Amino acid sequence: DTEVTQTPKHLVMGMTNKKSLKCEQHMGHRAMYWYKQKAKKPPELMFVYSYEKLSINESVPSRFSPECPNSSLLNLHLHALQPEDSALYLCASSQVGLIWIQETQYFGPGTRLLVL
Amino acid sequence: QKEVEQNSGPLSVPEGAIASLNCTYSDRGSQSFFWYRQYSGKSPELIMFIYSNGDKEDGRFTAQLNKASQYVSLLIRDSQPSDSATYLCAVNIRNYGGATNKLIFGTGTLLAVQP
């Protein structure tokens, strides 16, 4: 089973709202990722958590706040977003501790976010 | 800047033909390579990964890796209209000092299989 789930599937929010995206996996993976994908562009890495600790932050604005409450869950808290933040937000997970070249990321279905 | 390059296409092939998708990368130290398929409006779906020089086959898909020339390709045999999608090439970059690595994606090639 290589399933990563994400909720909600769609989200519309105003620039003053606070919302959260949720990601869950039960594959025993210890690395989880947030990506942002704009139309006709490749996924762009935002954050990486490894063993529930933030491992990579790709200089993402502070209006995006990640959280990893446990090894199966990953949240992305959103606050005061801009219309240009509208995109498909993808979560992924992978094993850690293998020979590193074998780490394979599996993506969830994504949350399509529209900021008005 | 580590880069992964793909022809954006569209690559148009007739049904039943072989589709050949190519990718080049700039970091000679790259060790593992992934092909993802992404249908319009959907998330990337892993097709194959490869980390040894040569060919790796999985059903109608064959990944080819040539580290000396720094290219990786994906062949799709007996192409079907359902194969029409964007194919993303990704390279695993070692995150020295960190516990995980990261994928660098190419811009993707749009494949259109004509019935």
Interface residues (C-beta under 8 A of the other chain):
Chain A: T2 A31 K41 P42 P43 L45 V48 S50 Y51 K53 S55 I56 L88 L90 S94 V96 W100 I101 Q102 E103 T104 Q105 Y106 F107 G108 P109 G110
Chain B: Q31 S32 F34 Y36 K42 S43 P44 E45 L46 F49 Y51 L88 N92 R94 N95 G98 A99 T100 N101 K102 L103 F105 G106 T107 G108
